């Protein structure tokens, strides 16, 4: 997994390449926590994400709760990841855009 993050004013963008699973989830979570407190918005760019496991979904849910009224959005979600969101019910609680 490769993580690239960038910050523009109060918006943090995190792009993920590869898979988020039980092995890579701690690195994903650490990348988020480094900058999250100083951001009003967070964007996850999943254009290069090939898979997300329950460990990754747990992190997204935690970020969703932490963000509260602040913005969280997922962009460039591919069909494989969208199917995971649909099967798990996350498609109902996450704001995302498909590729």
LINUR-V399533 format. One record per residue. N is the residue number from 0. SS is DSSP state (H for helix, E for strand, L for the rest). PSI is psi as a letter, one per 20 degrees, with the letter a starting at -180 (* if undefined). Layout:
n = {N;N}
ss = {SS;SS}
psi = {PSI;PSI}
This chain:
n = {0;1;2;3;4;5;6;7;8;9;10;11;12;13;14;15;16;17;18;19;20;21;22;23;24;25;26;27;28;29;30;31;32;33;34;35;36;37;38;39;40;41;42;43;44;45;46;47;48;49;50;51;52;53;54;55;56;57;58;59;60;61;62;63;64;65;66;67;68;69;70;71;72;73;74;75;76;77;78;79;80;81;82;83;84;85;86;87;88;89;90;91;92;93;94;95;96;97;98}
ss = {L;E;E;E;E;E;E;E;L;L;E;E;E;E;E;E;E;E;E;E;L;L;L;L;H;H;H;H;H;H;H;H;H;H;H;H;H;H;L;L;E;E;E;E;E;E;E;E;E;E;E;E;L;H;H;H;H;H;H;H;H;H;H;H;H;H;H;L;L;L;E;E;E;E;E;E;E;L;H;H;H;H;H;H;H;H;H;H;L;H;H;H;L;L;L;E;E;E;L}
psi = {p;p;p;p;q;q;p;o;d;j;p;p;p;o;p;p;p;c;q;o;a;h;h;i;g;h;g;g;g;h;h;g;h;h;i;h;h;j;q;h;q;p;p;o;o;k;h;j;p;h;q;p;a;h;g;h;h;g;g;g;g;g;g;g;g;h;h;d;i;r;q;p;q;p;r;l;p;r;h;g;h;h;h;g;g;g;h;i;i;i;h;i;i;q;o;q;p;r;*}
